[in-house]
Amino acid sequence: MAAISRLYVTSDDLHAYIDEMLPPRAATRVSSALEQDHAARSRVAAYLKQKADLRILYGDVLDEPVPATMAEMVSAARLEAARGQK
């Protein structure tokens, strides 16, 4: 991951910021970086447009239930991972 600003904000940081998944301190750091870095602001704008476009195209899929077979596979994988951590 390439650093985008002098404050070392990564693409992952920007995506998490957009998705409101950052802890408050990290969100503040990204916010400060965006104030200083035009390139980072441009990337955020592009990511937000992409997010909106994807929601237009596939938003209805988000409301569909997860297929039972897929849910079972995820549950099995989580159990296997938990066993491996013990």
MMTF fields as JSON, N, C-alpha, C and O atoms, coordinates in Angstrom:
{
  "mmtfVersion": "1.0.0",
  "mmtfProducer": "UNKNOWN",
  "numBonds": 343,
  "numAtoms": 344,
  "numGroups": 86,
  "numChains": 1,
  "numModels": 1,
  "chainsPerModel": [1],
  "groupsPerChain": [86],
  "chainIdList": ["A"],
  "bondAtomList": [4, 2, 8, 6, 12, 10, 16, 14, 20, 18, 24, 22, 28, 26, 32, 30, 36, 34, 40, 38, 44, 42, 48, 46, 52, 50, 56, 54, 60, 58, 64, 62, 68, 66, 72, 70, 76, 74, 80, 78, 84, 82, 88, 86, 92, 90, 96, 94, 100, 98, 104, 102, 108, 106, 112, 110, 116, 114, 120, 118, 124, 122, 128, 126, 132, 130, 136, 134, 140, 138, 144, 142, 148, 146, 152, 150, 156, 154, 160, 158, 164, 162, 168, 166, 172, 170, 176, 174, 180, 178, 184, 182, 188, 186, 192, 190, 196, 194, 200, 198, 204, 202, 208, 206, 212, 210, 216, 214, 220, 218, 224, 222, 228, 226, 232, 230, 236, 234, 240, 238, 244, 242, 248, 246, 252, 250, 256, 254, 260, 258, 264, 262, 268, 266, 272, 270, 276, 274, 280, 278, 284, 282, 288, 286, 292, 290, 296, 294, 300, 298, 304, 302, 308, 306, 312, 310, 316, 314, 320, 318, 324, 322, 328, 326, 332, 330, 336, 334, 340, 338],
  "bondOrderList": [1, 1, 1, 1, 1, 1, 1, 1, 1, 1, 1, 1, 1, 1, 1, 1, 1, 1, 1, 1, 1, 1, 1, 1, 1, 1, 1, 1, 1, 1, 1, 1, 1, 1, 1, 1, 1, 1, 1, 1, 1, 1, 1, 1, 1, 1, 1, 1, 1, 1, 1, 1, 1, 1, 1, 1, 1, 1, 1, 1, 1, 1, 1, 1, 1, 1, 1, 1, 1, 1, 1, 1, 1, 1, 1, 1, 1, 1, 1, 1, 1, 1, 1, 1, 1],
  "groupList": [{"groupName": "MET", "atomNameList": ["N", "CA", "C", "O"], "elementList": ["N", "C", "C", "O"], "formalChargeList": [0, 0, 0, 0], "bondAtomList": [1, 0, 2, 1, 3, 2], "bondOrderList": [1, 1, 2], "singleLetterCode": "M", "chemCompType": "L-PEPTIDE LINKING"}, {"groupName": "ALA", "atomNameList": ["N", "CA", "C", "O"], "elementList": ["N", "C", "C", "O"], "formalChargeList": [0, 0, 0, 0], "bondAtomList": [1, 0, 2, 1, 3, 2], "bondOrderList": [1, 1, 2], "singleLetterCode": "A", "chemCompType": "L-PEPTIDE LINKING"}, {"groupName": "ILE", "atomNameList": ["N", "CA", "C", "O"], "elementList": ["N", "C", "C", "O"], "formalChargeList": [0, 0, 0, 0], "bondAtomList": [1, 0, 2, 1, 3, 2], "bondOrderList": [1, 1, 2], "singleLetterCode": "I", "chemCompType": "L-PEPTIDE LINKING"}, {"groupName": "SER", "atomNameList": ["N", "CA", "C", "O"], "elementList": ["N", "C", "C", "O"], "formalChargeList": [0, 0, 0, 0], "bondAtomList": [1, 0, 2, 1, 3, 2], "bondOrderList": [1, 1, 2], "singleLetterCode": "S", "chemCompType": "L-PEPTIDE LINKING"}, {"groupName": "ARG", "atomNameList": ["N", "CA", "C", "O"], "elementList": ["N", "C", "C", "O"], "formalChargeList": [0, 0, 0, 0], "bondAtomList": [1, 0, 2, 1, 3, 2], "bondOrderList": [1, 1, 2], "singleLetterCode": "R", "chemCompType": "L-PEPTIDE LINKING"}, {"groupName": "LEU", "atomNameList": ["N", "CA", "C", "O"], "elementList": ["N", "C", "C", "O"], "formalChargeList": [0, 0, 0, 0], "bondAtomList": [1, 0, 2, 1, 3, 2], "bondOrderList": [1, 1, 2], "singleLetterCode": "L", "chemCompType": "L-PEPTIDE LINKING"}, {"groupName": "TYR", "atomNameList": ["N", "CA", "C", "O"], "elementList": ["N", "C", "C", "O"], "formalChargeList": [0, 0, 0, 0], "bondAtomList": [1, 0, 2, 1, 3, 2], "bondOrderList": [1, 1, 2], "singleLetterCode": "Y", "chemCompType": "L-PEPTIDE LINKING"}, {"groupName": "VAL", "atomNameList": ["N", "CA", "C", "O"], "elementList": ["N", "C", "C", "O"], "formalChargeList": [0, 0, 0, 0], "bondAtomList": [1, 0, 2, 1, 3, 2], "bondOrderList": [1, 1, 2], "singleLetterCode": "V", "chemCompType": "L-PEPTIDE LINKING"}, {"groupName": "THR", "atomNameList": ["N", "CA", "C", "O"], "elementList": ["N", "C", "C", "O"], "formalChargeList": [0, 0, 0, 0], "bondAtomList": [1, 0, 2, 1, 3, 2], "bondOrderList": [1, 1, 2], "singleLetterCode": "T", "chemCompType": "L-PEPTIDE LINKING"}, {"groupName": "ASP", "atomNameList": ["N", "CA", "C", "O"], "elementList": ["N", "C", "C", "O"], "formalChargeList": [0, 0, 0, 0], "bondAtomList": [1, 0, 2, 1, 3, 2], "bondOrderList": [1, 1, 2], "singleLetterCode": "D", "chemCompType": "L-PEPTIDE LINKING"}, {"groupName": "HIS", "atomNameList": ["N", "CA", "C", "O"], "elementList": ["N", "C", "C", "O"], "formalChargeList": [0, 0, 0, 0], "bondAtomList": [1, 0, 2, 1, 3, 2], "bondOrderList": [1, 1, 2], "singleLetterCode": "H", "chemCompType": "L-PEPTIDE LINKING"}, {"groupName": "GLU", "atomNameList": ["N", "CA", "C", "O"], "elementList": ["N", "C", "C", "O"], "formalChargeList": [0, 0, 0, 0], "bondAtomList": [1, 0, 2, 1, 3, 2], "bondOrderList": [1, 1, 2], "singleLetterCode": "E", "chemCompType": "L-PEPTIDE LINKING"}, {"groupName": "PRO", "atomNameList": ["N", "CA", "C", "O"], "elementList": ["N", "C", "C", "O"], "formalChargeList": [0, 0, 0, 0], "bondAtomList": [1, 0, 2, 1, 3, 2], "bondOrderList": [1, 1, 2], "singleLetterCode": "P", "chemCompType": "L-PEPTIDE LINKING"}, {"groupName": "GLN", "atomNameList": ["N", "CA", "C", "O"], "elementList": ["N", "C", "C", "O"], "formalChargeList": [0, 0, 0, 0], "bondAtomList": [1, 0, 2, 1, 3, 2], "bondOrderList": [1, 1, 2], "singleLetterCode": "Q", "chemCompType": "L-PEPTIDE LINKING"}, {"groupName": "LYS", "atomNameList": ["N", "CA", "C", "O"], "elementList": ["N", "C", "C", "O"], "formalChargeList": [0, 0, 0, 0], "bondAtomList": [1, 0, 2, 1, 3, 2], "bondOrderList": [1, 1, 2], "singleLetterCode": "K", "chemCompType": "L-PEPTIDE LINKING"}, {"groupName": "GLY", "atomNameList": ["N", "CA", "C", "O"], "elementList": ["N", "C", "C", "O"], "formalChargeList": [0, 0, 0, 0], "bondAtomList": [1, 0, 2, 1, 3, 2], "bondOrderList": [1, 1, 2], "singleLetterCode": "G", "chemCompType": "PEPTIDE LINKING"}],
  "groupTypeList": [0, 1, 1, 2, 3, 4, 5, 6, 7, 8, 3, 9, 9, 5, 10, 1, 6, 2, 9, 11, 0, 5, 12, 12, 4, 1, 1, 8, 4, 7, 3, 3, 1, 5, 11, 13, 9, 10, 1, 1, 4, 3, 4, 7, 1, 1, 6, 5, 14, 13, 14, 1, 9, 5, 4, 2, 5, 6, 15, 9, 7, 5, 9, 11, 12, 7, 12, 1, 8, 0, 1, 11, 0, 7, 3, 1, 1, 4, 5, 11, 1, 1, 4, 15, 13, 14],
  "groupIdList": [1, 2, 3, 4, 5, 6, 7, 8, 9, 10, 11, 12, 13, 14, 15, 16, 17, 18, 19, 20, 21, 22, 23, 24, 25, 26, 27, 28, 29, 30, 31, 32, 33, 34, 35, 36, 37, 38, 39, 40, 41, 42, 43, 44, 45, 46, 47, 48, 49, 50, 51, 52, 53, 54, 55, 56, 57, 58, 59, 60, 61, 62, 63, 64, 65, 66, 67, 68, 69, 70, 71, 72, 73, 74, 75, 76, 77, 78, 79, 80, 81, 82, 83, 84, 85, 86],
  "secStructList": [7, 7, 7, 7, 1, 6, 6, 7, 7, 7, 2, 2, 2, 2, 2, 2, 2, 2, 6, 6, 7, 1, 7, 2, 2, 2, 2, 2, 2, 2, 2, 2, 2, 2, 2, 2, 7, 2, 2, 2, 2, 2, 2, 2, 2, 2, 2, 2, 2, 2, 2, 2, 2, 2, 2, 2, 2, 2, 2, 2, 2, 2, 6, 1, 7, 7, 7, 2, 2, 2, 2, 2, 2, 2, 2, 2, 2, 2, 2, 2, 2, 2, 2, 2, 2, 7],
  "xCoordList": [0.821, 0.0, 0.868, 1.775, 0.593, 1.363, 0.789, -0.427, 1.662, 1.218, 0.704, 1.288, -0.364, -0.992, -0.651, -0.588, -0.434, -0.13, 1.105, 1.663, 1.502, 2.634, 2.313, 3.224, 1.051, 0.647, 0.521, 0.004, 0.989, 1.002, -0.388, -0.604, -1.303, -2.649, -2.652, -2.293, -3.056, -3.056, -4.42, -5.397, -4.464, -5.747, -6.712, -7.909, -6.198, -7.051, -7.651, -8.824, -6.835, -7.337, -8.48, -9.5, -8.298, -9.327, -10.618, -11.704, -10.512, -11.716, -12.425, -13.649, -11.667, -12.268, -12.899, -13.942, -12.28, -12.824, -14.174, -15.146, -14.214, -15.451, -16.557, -17.719, -16.178, -17.158, -17.445, -18.194, -16.841, -17.017, -16.657, -17.369, -15.54, -15.086, -13.831, -13.305, -13.353, -12.144, -12.487, -13.526, -11.61, -11.773, -11.649, -11.044, -12.211, -12.219, -10.842, -10.714, -9.832, -8.494, -7.955, -7.368, -8.159, -7.701, -8.512, -7.961, -9.808, -10.649, -10.19, -10.196, -9.797, -9.283, -7.991, -7.775, -7.125, -5.854, -6.109, -5.469, -7.038, -7.351, -7.973, -7.654, -8.85, -9.481, -8.432, -8.512, -7.455, -6.363, -5.576, -5.22, -5.309, -4.577, -5.354, -4.772, -6.663, -7.489, -7.484, -7.548, -7.409, -7.342, -6.063, -6.045, -4.994, -3.686, -3.378, -2.505, -4.073, -3.637, -4.734, -5.704, -4.56, -5.536, -5.665, -6.772, -4.575, -4.617, -5.457, -6.234, -5.295, -6.084, -7.57, -8.428, -7.87, -9.276, -9.86, -11.015, -9.063, -9.534, -9.803, -10.776, -8.94, -9.161, -10.431, -11.2, -10.652, -11.874, -13.095, -14.071, -13.056, -14.18, -14.417, -15.561, -13.345, -13.475, -14.036, -14.884, -13.565, -14.068, -15.551, -16.327, -15.944, -17.359, -18.238, -19.343, -17.75, -18.509, -18.637, -19.708, -17.539, -17.575, -18.559, -19.319, -18.54, -19.455, -20.914, -21.763, -21.189, -22.551, -22.957, -24.081, -22.035, -22.334, -22.61, -23.526, -21.823, -22.038, -23.374, -24.064, -23.731, -25.024, -26.177, -27.183, -26.034, -27.063, -27.193, -28.298, -26.049, -26.058, -26.495, -27.241, -26.031, -26.214, -26.899, -26.927, -27.444, -28.051, -29.13, -29.255, -29.919, -31.004, -30.482, -31.164, -29.286, -28.693, -28.366, -28.392, -28.06, -27.736, -28.899, -28.696, -30.11, -31.293, -31.68, -32.565, -31.023, -31.344, -30.74, -29.663, -31.427, -30.846, -29.629, -29.547, -28.699, -27.536, -28.016, -28.729, -27.632, -28.042, -27.563, -26.454, -28.398, -28.097, -26.769, -25.998, -26.494, -25.245, -24.031, -23.01, -24.141, -23.03, -22.859, -21.734, -23.953, -23.895, -23.27, -22.487, -23.612, -23.034, -21.533, -20.769, -21.109, -19.684, -18.918, -17.822, -19.483, -18.831, -18.741, -17.702, -19.823, -19.816, -18.77, -18.043, -18.688, -17.702, -16.282, -15.416, -16.039, -14.709, -14.348, -13.2, -15.305, -15.036, -14.711, -13.802, -15.453, -15.179, -13.787, -13.048, -13.435, -12.12, -11.02, -10.001, -11.224, -10.237, -10.11, -9.007, -11.227, -11.191, -10.457, -9.72, -10.642, -9.928, -8.429, -7.635, -8.045, -6.635, -5.952, -4.728, -6.724, -6.141, -5.917, -5.217, -6.492, -6.371, -5.083, -4.825],
  "yCoordList": [-1.18, 0.0, 1.248, 1.389, 2.111, 3.354, 4.385, 4.49, 5.136, 6.236, 7.352, 7.638, 7.968, 8.984, 10.39, 11.312, 10.569, 11.916, 11.889, 10.833, 13.055, 13.158, 12.518, 12.206, 12.317, 11.682, 10.163, 9.484, 9.642, 8.204, 7.578, 6.611, 8.135, 7.591, 6.655, 7.055, 5.423, 4.429, 4.366, 4.948, 3.661, 3.428, 2.698, 2.986, 1.751, 1.038, 2.008, 1.897, 2.963, 3.984, 4.775, 5.028, 5.16, 5.959, 5.174, 5.714, 3.907, 3.085, 2.913, 3.02, 2.65, 2.495, 3.807, 3.795, 4.928, 6.243, 6.45, 6.874, 6.15, 6.297, 5.412, 5.814, 4.202, 3.248, 3.451, 2.685, 4.497, 4.833, 3.661, 3.352, 3.015, 1.853, 2.139, 1.237, 3.364, 3.697, 4.093, 4.703, 3.743, 4.275, 5.798, 6.332, 6.501, 7.971, 8.605, 9.561, 8.092, 8.694, 8.551, 9.486, 7.38, 7.163, 8.015, 8.548, 8.148, 8.983, 10.433, 11.118, 10.9, 12.263, 12.431, 13.452, 11.416, 11.466, 11.526, 12.307, 10.709, 10.714, 12.048, 12.602, 12.556, 13.859, 14.95, 15.788, 14.938, 15.923, 15.768, 16.755, 14.529, 14.277, 14.795, 15.36, 14.605, 15.056, 16.576, 17.113, 17.263, 18.731, 19.209, 20.264, 18.423, 18.832, 18.295, 18.827, 17.267, 16.521, 16.467, 15.718, 17.267, 17.313, 15.955, 15.554, 15.252, 13.942, 12.953, 12.183, 12.981, 12.09, 12.455, 11.574, 13.754, 14.188, 13.724, 13.303, 13.803, 13.348, 11.851, 11.388, 11.093, 9.646, 9.338, 8.457, 10.061, 9.847, 10.149, 9.399, 11.223, 11.556, 10.437, 10.07, 9.899, 8.8, 7.551, 6.867, 7.247, 6.075, 6.25, 5.299, 7.463, 7.708, 7.559, 7.023, 8.031, 7.869, 6.391, 5.926, 5.658, 4.232, 3.515, 2.651, 3.871, 3.264, 3.543, 2.653, 4.781, 5.147, 4.398, 3.908, 4.315, 3.6, 2.122, 1.546, 1.511, 0.095, -0.104, -1.097, 0.841, 0.731, 0.836, 0.14, 1.699, 1.809, 0.489, 0.017, -0.096, -1.332, -2.549, -3.391, -2.645, -3.889, -3.705, -4.636, -2.545, -2.27, -3.24, -3.582, -3.696, -4.618, -5.963, -6.647, -6.341, -7.607, -7.552, -8.58, -6.368, -6.237, -6.627, -7.02, -6.518, -6.841, -8.314, -8.77, -9.056, -10.475, -11.266, -10.927, -12.316, -13.159, -13.921, -14.236, -14.204, -15.005, -16.435, -16.991, -17.039, -18.421, -19.342, -19.182, -20.301, -21.189, -21.917, -22.05, -22.389, -23.122, -22.227, -22.677, -20.971, -20.041, -19.751, -19.719, -19.541, -19.284, -20.468, -20.284, -21.687, -22.893, -22.968, -23.342, -22.615, -22.638, -21.632, -21.929, -20.463, -19.437, -19.915, -19.766, -20.487, -20.999, -22.086, -22.096, -22.999, -24.078, -23.522, -23.992, -22.535, -21.931, -21.227, -21.292, -20.563, -19.893, -20.902, -20.685, -21.996, -23.034, -23.614, -23.816, -23.879, -24.43, -23.448, -23.854, -22.181, -21.168, -21.088, -20.949, -21.175, -21.125, -22.334, -22.206, -23.483, -24.687, -24.533, -24.983, -23.897, -23.702, -22.722, -22.743, -21.863, -20.861, -21.405, -20.78, -22.546, -23.102, -23.836, -24.364],
  "zCoordList": [0.0, 0.0, 0.0, 0.821, -0.889, -0.979, -0.025, 0.132, 0.606, 1.457, 0.564, -0.481, 0.965, 0.135, 0.61, -0.202, 1.885, 2.372, 3.261, 3.558, 3.665, 4.589, 5.925, 6.692, 6.216, 7.469, 7.312, 8.2, 6.196, 5.94, 6.027, 6.756, 5.286, 5.173, 3.971, 2.863, 4.191, 3.123, 2.434, 2.905, 1.333, 0.649, 1.569, 1.569, 2.356, 3.314, 4.326, 4.682, 4.789, 5.722, 5.093, 5.734, 3.838, 3.16, 2.988, 3.203, 2.604, 2.451, 3.796, 3.873, 4.841, 6.165, 6.627, 7.281, 6.294, 6.633, 5.941, 6.566, 4.666, 3.898, 4.458, 4.521, 4.864, 5.392, 6.875, 7.481, 7.46, 8.877, 9.781, 10.737, 9.461, 10.212, 11.037, 11.689, 11.017, 11.77, 13.2, 13.451, 14.135, 15.495, 15.443, 14.514, 16.421, 16.384, 16.173, 15.408, 16.831, 16.71, 15.28, 14.735, 14.683, 13.308, 12.336, 11.372, 12.578, 11.716, 11.758, 10.735, 12.922, 13.057, 12.281, 11.629, 12.355, 11.623, 10.118, 9.413, 9.62, 8.192, 7.799, 6.747, 8.635, 8.372, 8.235, 7.337, 9.12, 9.052, 7.76, 7.116, 7.39, 6.146, 4.949, 4.024, 4.962, 3.835, 3.715, 2.609, 4.836, 4.797, 4.117, 3.483, 4.252, 3.736, 2.341, 1.654, 1.922, 0.742, -0.328, -0.206, -1.364, -2.456, -3.142, -3.498, -3.33, -3.997, -3.189, -3.753, -1.886, -1.033, -1.101, -1.151, -1.104, -1.234, -2.563, -2.628, -3.614, -4.93, -4.926, -5.522, -4.253, -4.168, -3.396, -3.782, -2.304, -1.52, -2.38, -2.348, -3.14, -4.021, -5.035, -5.3, -5.596, -6.56, -5.891, -6.464, -4.675, -3.947, -3.617, -3.718, -3.223, -2.91, -4.148, -4.066, -5.294, -6.536, -6.883, -7.271, -6.741, -7.03, -6.094, -6.531, -4.835, -3.861, -4.244, -4.182, -4.635, -5.049, -6.314, -6.421, -7.269, -8.515, -8.253, -8.84, -7.38, -7.047, -6.344, -6.575, -5.49, -4.796, -5.8, -5.663, -6.8, -7.84, -8.6, -8.866, -8.943, -9.727, -8.928, -9.43, -7.68, -6.924, -5.58, -4.775, -5.323, -4.027, -3.631, -2.455, -4.597, -4.274, -3.771, -3.009, -4.191, -3.754, -2.266, -1.59, -1.751, -0.338, 0.563, 1.711, 0.046, 0.837, 0.747, 1.472, -0.137, -0.277, 0.877, 1.368, 1.307, 2.362, 1.825, 0.638, 2.719, 2.341, 2.106, 2.942, 0.973, 0.727, 1.85, 2.359, 2.229, 3.353, 3.163, 4.113, 1.952, 1.735, 1.952, 2.471, 1.56, 1.768, 3.257, 3.754, 3.963, 5.404, 6.128, 7.059, 5.705, 6.31, 6.054, 6.943, 4.842, 4.516, 5.373, 5.849, 5.567, 6.389, 7.835, 8.478, 8.344, 9.72, 9.894, 10.888, 8.937, 9.004, 8.969, 9.706, 8.126, 8.032, 9.336, 9.775, 9.952, 11.224, 12.323, 13.124, 12.354, 13.34, 13.138, 14.102, 11.903, 11.582, 11.994, 12.553, 11.722, 12.106, 13.629, 14.156, 14.322, 15.786, 16.349, 17.327, 15.759, 16.205, 16.001, 16.826, 14.901, 14.591, 15.526, 15.657, 16.177, 17.065, 18.467, 19.265, 18.778, 20.134, 20.321, 21.403]
}
